[in-house]
Amino acid sequence: MDRRLIPHIQQRIEAEIARASRENALEPKRPKERVAISDQKALLNVDIRRILTNEVQVFDDRQPRPR
């Protein structure tokens, strides 16, 4: 896709994610924060950039449905 056609906000978000990923690669591995899908309040309070840069892990803690 032609970079000139991408909206400015999307370009800024992609650049910020790339910068955060580079910074995380330089730092020693730190434990990830985990947020359950069922904890809606915590999930809504997490910054989406932290999820995209793997600082926060979202996991499914619901019980599987019987088949």
MMTF fields as JSON, N, C-alpha, C and O atoms, coordinates in Angstrom:
{
  "mmtfVersion": "1.0.0",
  "mmtfProducer": "UNKNOWN",
  "numBonds": 267,
  "numAtoms": 268,
  "numGroups": 67,
  "numChains": 1,
  "numModels": 1,
  "chainsPerModel": [1],
  "groupsPerChain": [67],
  "chainIdList": ["A"],
  "bondAtomList": [4, 2, 8, 6, 12, 10, 16, 14, 20, 18, 24, 22, 28, 26, 32, 30, 36, 34, 40, 38, 44, 42, 48, 46, 52, 50, 56, 54, 60, 58, 64, 62, 68, 66, 72, 70, 76, 74, 80, 78, 84, 82, 88, 86, 92, 90, 96, 94, 100, 98, 104, 102, 108, 106, 112, 110, 116, 114, 120, 118, 124, 122, 128, 126, 132, 130, 136, 134, 140, 138, 144, 142, 148, 146, 152, 150, 156, 154, 160, 158, 164, 162, 168, 166, 172, 170, 176, 174, 180, 178, 184, 182, 188, 186, 192, 190, 196, 194, 200, 198, 204, 202, 208, 206, 212, 210, 216, 214, 220, 218, 224, 222, 228, 226, 232, 230, 236, 234, 240, 238, 244, 242, 248, 246, 252, 250, 256, 254, 260, 258, 264, 262],
  "bondOrderList": [1, 1, 1, 1, 1, 1, 1, 1, 1, 1, 1, 1, 1, 1, 1, 1, 1, 1, 1, 1, 1, 1, 1, 1, 1, 1, 1, 1, 1, 1, 1, 1, 1, 1, 1, 1, 1, 1, 1, 1, 1, 1, 1, 1, 1, 1, 1, 1, 1, 1, 1, 1, 1, 1, 1, 1, 1, 1, 1, 1, 1, 1, 1, 1, 1, 1],
  "groupList": [{"groupName": "MET", "atomNameList": ["N", "CA", "C", "O"], "elementList": ["N", "C", "C", "O"], "formalChargeList": [0, 0, 0, 0], "bondAtomList": [1, 0, 2, 1, 3, 2], "bondOrderList": [1, 1, 2], "singleLetterCode": "M", "chemCompType": "L-PEPTIDE LINKING"}, {"groupName": "ASP", "atomNameList": ["N", "CA", "C", "O"], "elementList": ["N", "C", "C", "O"], "formalChargeList": [0, 0, 0, 0], "bondAtomList": [1, 0, 2, 1, 3, 2], "bondOrderList": [1, 1, 2], "singleLetterCode": "D", "chemCompType": "L-PEPTIDE LINKING"}, {"groupName": "ARG", "atomNameList": ["N", "CA", "C", "O"], "elementList": ["N", "C", "C", "O"], "formalChargeList": [0, 0, 0, 0], "bondAtomList": [1, 0, 2, 1, 3, 2], "bondOrderList": [1, 1, 2], "singleLetterCode": "R", "chemCompType": "L-PEPTIDE LINKING"}, {"groupName": "LEU", "atomNameList": ["N", "CA", "C", "O"], "elementList": ["N", "C", "C", "O"], "formalChargeList": [0, 0, 0, 0], "bondAtomList": [1, 0, 2, 1, 3, 2], "bondOrderList": [1, 1, 2], "singleLetterCode": "L", "chemCompType": "L-PEPTIDE LINKING"}, {"groupName": "ILE", "atomNameList": ["N", "CA", "C", "O"], "elementList": ["N", "C", "C", "O"], "formalChargeList": [0, 0, 0, 0], "bondAtomList": [1, 0, 2, 1, 3, 2], "bondOrderList": [1, 1, 2], "singleLetterCode": "I", "chemCompType": "L-PEPTIDE LINKING"}, {"groupName": "PRO", "atomNameList": ["N", "CA", "C", "O"], "elementList": ["N", "C", "C", "O"], "formalChargeList": [0, 0, 0, 0], "bondAtomList": [1, 0, 2, 1, 3, 2], "bondOrderList": [1, 1, 2], "singleLetterCode": "P", "chemCompType": "L-PEPTIDE LINKING"}, {"groupName": "HIS", "atomNameList": ["N", "CA", "C", "O"], "elementList": ["N", "C", "C", "O"], "formalChargeList": [0, 0, 0, 0], "bondAtomList": [1, 0, 2, 1, 3, 2], "bondOrderList": [1, 1, 2], "singleLetterCode": "H", "chemCompType": "L-PEPTIDE LINKING"}, {"groupName": "GLN", "atomNameList": ["N", "CA", "C", "O"], "elementList": ["N", "C", "C", "O"], "formalChargeList": [0, 0, 0, 0], "bondAtomList": [1, 0, 2, 1, 3, 2], "bondOrderList": [1, 1, 2], "singleLetterCode": "Q", "chemCompType": "L-PEPTIDE LINKING"}, {"groupName": "GLU", "atomNameList": ["N", "CA", "C", "O"], "elementList": ["N", "C", "C", "O"], "formalChargeList": [0, 0, 0, 0], "bondAtomList": [1, 0, 2, 1, 3, 2], "bondOrderList": [1, 1, 2], "singleLetterCode": "E", "chemCompType": "L-PEPTIDE LINKING"}, {"groupName": "ALA", "atomNameList": ["N", "CA", "C", "O"], "elementList": ["N", "C", "C", "O"], "formalChargeList": [0, 0, 0, 0], "bondAtomList": [1, 0, 2, 1, 3, 2], "bondOrderList": [1, 1, 2], "singleLetterCode": "A", "chemCompType": "L-PEPTIDE LINKING"}, {"groupName": "SER", "atomNameList": ["N", "CA", "C", "O"], "elementList": ["N", "C", "C", "O"], "formalChargeList": [0, 0, 0, 0], "bondAtomList": [1, 0, 2, 1, 3, 2], "bondOrderList": [1, 1, 2], "singleLetterCode": "S", "chemCompType": "L-PEPTIDE LINKING"}, {"groupName": "ASN", "atomNameList": ["N", "CA", "C", "O"], "elementList": ["N", "C", "C", "O"], "formalChargeList": [0, 0, 0, 0], "bondAtomList": [1, 0, 2, 1, 3, 2], "bondOrderList": [1, 1, 2], "singleLetterCode": "N", "chemCompType": "L-PEPTIDE LINKING"}, {"groupName": "LYS", "atomNameList": ["N", "CA", "C", "O"], "elementList": ["N", "C", "C", "O"], "formalChargeList": [0, 0, 0, 0], "bondAtomList": [1, 0, 2, 1, 3, 2], "bondOrderList": [1, 1, 2], "singleLetterCode": "K", "chemCompType": "L-PEPTIDE LINKING"}, {"groupName": "VAL", "atomNameList": ["N", "CA", "C", "O"], "elementList": ["N", "C", "C", "O"], "formalChargeList": [0, 0, 0, 0], "bondAtomList": [1, 0, 2, 1, 3, 2], "bondOrderList": [1, 1, 2], "singleLetterCode": "V", "chemCompType": "L-PEPTIDE LINKING"}, {"groupName": "THR", "atomNameList": ["N", "CA", "C", "O"], "elementList": ["N", "C", "C", "O"], "formalChargeList": [0, 0, 0, 0], "bondAtomList": [1, 0, 2, 1, 3, 2], "bondOrderList": [1, 1, 2], "singleLetterCode": "T", "chemCompType": "L-PEPTIDE LINKING"}, {"groupName": "PHE", "atomNameList": ["N", "CA", "C", "O"], "elementList": ["N", "C", "C", "O"], "formalChargeList": [0, 0, 0, 0], "bondAtomList": [1, 0, 2, 1, 3, 2], "bondOrderList": [1, 1, 2], "singleLetterCode": "F", "chemCompType": "L-PEPTIDE LINKING"}],
  "groupTypeList": [0, 1, 2, 2, 3, 4, 5, 6, 4, 7, 7, 2, 4, 8, 9, 8, 4, 9, 2, 9, 10, 2, 8, 11, 9, 3, 8, 5, 12, 2, 5, 12, 8, 2, 13, 9, 4, 10, 1, 7, 12, 9, 3, 3, 11, 13, 1, 4, 2, 2, 4, 3, 14, 11, 8, 13, 7, 13, 15, 1, 1, 2, 7, 5, 2, 5, 2],
  "groupIdList": [1, 2, 3, 4, 5, 6, 7, 8, 9, 10, 11, 12, 13, 14, 15, 16, 17, 18, 19, 20, 21, 22, 23, 24, 25, 26, 27, 28, 29, 30, 31, 32, 33, 34, 35, 36, 37, 38, 39, 40, 41, 42, 43, 44, 45, 46, 47, 48, 49, 50, 51, 52, 53, 54, 55, 56, 57, 58, 59, 60, 61, 62, 63, 64, 65, 66, 67],
  "secStructList": [7, 7, 4, 4, 4, 1, 7, 2, 2, 2, 2, 2, 2, 2, 2, 2, 2, 2, 2, 2, 2, 2, 2, 2, 2, 2, 1, 7, 7, 7, 7, 7, 3, 3, 3, 3, 6, 6, 7, 2, 2, 2, 2, 2, 2, 1, 7, 2, 2, 2, 2, 2, 6, 6, 1, 3, 3, 3, 3, 7, 7, 1, 7, 7, 7, 7, 7],
  "xCoordList": [0.847, 0.0, 0.888, 1.936, 0.466, 1.196, 1.119, 0.025, 2.28, 2.332, 1.624, 1.151, 1.549, 0.905, -0.603, -1.243, -1.179, -2.622, -3.071, -4.264, -2.109, -2.438, -2.708, -1.94, -3.77, -4.061, -2.913, -2.193, -2.766, -1.676, -1.676, -0.619, -2.84, -2.944, -2.435, -1.715, -2.796, -2.342, -0.823, -0.183, -0.246, 1.207, 1.871, 2.888, 1.313, 1.868, 1.789, 2.736, 0.664, 0.503, 1.496, 2.112, 1.662, 2.624, 4.043, 4.822, 4.381, 5.716, 5.932, 7.018, 4.914, 5.039, 5.178, 5.952, 4.443, 4.56, 5.95, 6.546, 6.473, 7.817, 8.862, 9.796, 8.72, 9.661, 9.606, 10.645, 8.415, 8.261, 8.805, 9.382, 8.629, 9.162, 10.685, 11.297, 11.297, 12.762, 13.253, 14.25, 12.564, 12.949, 12.823, 13.677, 11.762, 11.56, 12.62, 12.992, 13.106, 14.13, 15.459, 16.252, 15.71, 16.952, 16.926, 17.973, 15.758, 15.622, 15.642, 15.267, 16.074, 15.98, 14.513, 13.63, 14.277, 12.895, 12.286, 12.861, 11.135, 10.436, 9.135, 8.629, 8.603, 7.377, 6.226, 6.092, 5.416, 4.267, 3.123, 2.911, 2.413, 1.181, 0.12, 0.063, -0.708, -1.753, -3.115, -3.352, -3.998, -5.349, -6.315, -6.203, -7.254, -8.243, -9.323, -9.673, -9.839, -10.919, -12.158, -12.88, -12.405, -13.604, -13.527, -14.555, -12.335, -12.169, -12.287, -11.288, -13.515, -13.775, -13.255, -12.757, -13.363, -12.904, -11.395, -10.925, -10.637, -9.179, -8.81, -7.876, -9.539, -9.258, -9.483, -8.706, -10.54, -10.817, -9.833, -9.638, -9.216, -8.267, -6.853, -5.997, -6.599, -5.263, -5.094, -5.984, -3.947, -3.629, -3.383, -2.584, -4.047, -3.95, -2.51, -2.12, -1.725, -0.324, 0.471, 1.398, 0.125, 0.822, 0.506, 1.348, -0.703, -1.058, -0.318, 0.205, -0.272, 0.383, 1.893, 2.505, 2.504, 3.95, 4.3, 5.443, 3.342, 3.527, 3.947, 4.599, 3.599, 3.822, 2.716, 2.932, 1.536, 0.38, -0.139, -0.307, -0.389, -0.932, -2.398, -2.739, -3.258, -4.679, -4.929, -4.572, -5.545, -5.783, -7.238, -7.949, -7.663, -9.043, -9.122, -8.577, -9.794, -9.906, -11.277, -11.586, -12.077, -13.404, -13.312, -12.379, -14.287, -14.33, -14.809, -15.73, -14.191, -14.655, -16.072, -16.457, -16.82, -18.196, -18.177, -17.358, -19.077, -19.152, -19.736, -20.592, -19.254, -19.751, -20.749, -21.27],
  "yCoordList": [-1.182, 0.0, 1.24, 1.269, 2.226, 3.481, 4.212, 4.488, 4.532, 5.165, 6.523, 6.965, 7.184, 8.504, 8.401, 9.389, 7.216, 7.057, 6.655, 6.67, 6.297, 5.917, 7.188, 8.146, 7.206, 8.391, 8.709, 7.818, 9.974, 10.451, 9.777, 9.397, 9.629, 9.016, 7.578, 7.154, 6.832, 5.444, 5.385, 4.498, 6.3, 6.349, 6.618, 6.001, 7.528, 7.85, 6.653, 6.38, 5.941, 4.771, 3.684, 3.076, 3.43, 2.428, 2.806, 1.944, 4.077, 4.536, 4.38, 3.997, 4.673, 4.55, 3.083, 2.767, 2.198, 0.766, 0.266, -0.507, 0.689, 0.28, 0.791, 0.064, 2.021, 2.588, 1.825, 1.498, 1.541, 0.803, -0.614, -1.141, -1.23, -2.576, -2.572, -3.481, -1.552, -1.452, -1.239, -1.836, -0.39, -0.143, -1.415, -1.695, -2.186, -3.431, -4.464, -5.277, -4.443, -5.397, -5.094, -6.005, -3.828, -3.451, -3.738, -3.975, -3.721, -3.957, -5.455, -6.251, -5.847, -7.267, -7.682, -6.863, -8.957, -9.45, -9.233, -9.611, -8.63, -8.42, -9.217, -9.505, -9.567, -10.365, -9.579, -8.374, -10.278, -9.635, -9.532, -10.419, -8.463, -8.325, -9.113, -9.069, -9.823, -10.626, -10.074, -9.766, -9.954, -9.465, -10.489, -10.867, -10.929, -11.91, -11.236, -10.078, -11.975, -11.444, -11.16, -10.197, -11.988, -11.812, -10.589, -10.138, -10.049, -8.843, -7.613, -7.008, -7.266, -6.213, -4.852, -4.084, -4.547, -3.246, -3.101, -2.065, -4.128, -4.081, -4.054, -3.358, -4.806, -4.86, -3.506, -3.101, -2.804, -1.488, -0.426, 0.587, -0.644, 0.321, 0.138, 0.996, -0.957, -1.205, -0.393, -0.355, 0.247, 1.003, 0.02, -0.905, 0.204, -0.72, -0.846, -1.899, 0.213, 0.148, -0.834, -1.469, -0.969, -1.939, -3.368, -4.255, -3.599, -4.927, -5.193, -6.288, -4.196, -4.37, -4.543, -5.167, -4.007, -4.145, -5.283, -5.388, -6.121, -7.315, -7.008, -7.838, -5.863, -5.58, -6.204, -6.572, -6.317, -6.889, -8.043, -7.924, -9.157, -10.327, -10.469, -10.439, -10.622, -10.843, -12.335, -12.91, -12.958, -14.396, -14.716, -13.944, -15.877, -16.337, -17.259, -18.362, -16.817, -17.621, -18.293, -18.887, -18.196, -18.8, -20.321, -20.856, -20.992, -22.45, -22.853, -22.239, -23.879, -24.312, -24.873, -25.511, -24.627, -25.13, -26.639, -27.125, -27.368, -28.802, -28.997, -28.238, -30.022, -30.297, -31.394, -31.758],
  "zCoordList": [0.0, 0.0, 0.0, 0.645, -0.708, -0.788, 0.547, 1.038, 1.146, 2.464, 2.477, 3.524, 1.324, 1.276, 1.481, 1.838, 1.259, 1.381, 2.796, 3.099, 3.656, 5.026, 5.837, 5.751, 6.61, 7.424, 8.386, 8.838, 8.678, 9.524, 10.901, 11.405, 11.501, 12.824, 12.785, 13.689, 11.761, 11.654, 11.498, 12.062, 10.755, 10.61, 11.953, 12.274, 12.739, 14.052, 14.997, 15.735, 14.975, 15.836, 15.449, 16.324, 14.154, 13.7, 14.103, 14.509, 13.996, 14.383, 15.885, 16.32, 16.669, 18.117, 18.532, 19.436, 17.884, 18.184, 17.814, 18.565, 16.677, 16.261, 17.249, 17.587, 17.713, 18.684, 19.999, 20.573, 20.472, 21.73, 21.606, 22.557, 20.454, 20.242, 20.28, 20.841, 19.684, 19.721, 21.139, 21.544, 21.907, 23.295, 24.127, 24.968, 23.893, 24.635, 24.287, 25.133, 23.063, 22.651, 23.345, 23.579, 23.677, 24.332, 25.827, 26.429, 26.425, 27.861, 28.143, 27.281, 29.334, 29.682, 29.754, 30.011, 29.525, 29.544, 30.917, 31.938, 30.922, 32.179, 32.128, 31.043, 33.264, 33.253, 32.642, 32.85, 31.896, 31.275, 32.268, 33.095, 32.171, 32.939, 32.193, 30.964, 32.911, 32.279, 32.679, 33.847, 31.706, 31.95, 31.366, 30.2, 32.176, 31.735, 30.9, 31.127, 29.938, 29.101, 29.945, 29.686, 30.945, 31.765, 32.684, 33.19, 32.907, 33.735, 32.832, 32.445, 32.511, 31.536, 31.983, 31.161, 33.254, 33.737, 33.552, 33.081, 33.918, 33.751, 32.275, 31.875, 31.476, 30.039, 29.38, 28.516, 29.78, 29.205, 29.695, 29.024, 30.848, 31.383, 30.842, 31.056, 30.15, 29.595, 28.315, 27.466, 28.192, 26.983, 25.834, 25.981, 24.709, 23.571, 23.07, 22.566, 23.205, 22.76, 23.603, 23.1, 24.876, 25.736, 25.315, 25.454, 24.8, 24.298, 22.992, 22.785, 22.112, 20.816, 20.932, 20.065, 21.981, 22.158, 23.114, 23.557, 23.429, 24.262, 25.693, 26.326, 26.208, 27.62, 28.463, 29.617, 27.875, 28.558, 27.722, 26.509, 28.386, 27.7, 28.087, 29.27, 27.099, 27.339, 27.153, 26.124, 28.155, 28.056, 28.347, 28.99, 27.857, 28.001, 29.212, 29.187, 30.268, 31.481, 31.613, 32.646, 30.58, 30.64, 30.512, 29.911, 31.081, 30.996, 29.598, 29.061, 29.005, 27.675, 27.743, 28.723, 26.711, 26.649, 26.382, 25.603, 27.03, 26.717, 25.329, 24.875, 24.684, 23.314, 23.317, 22.263]
}
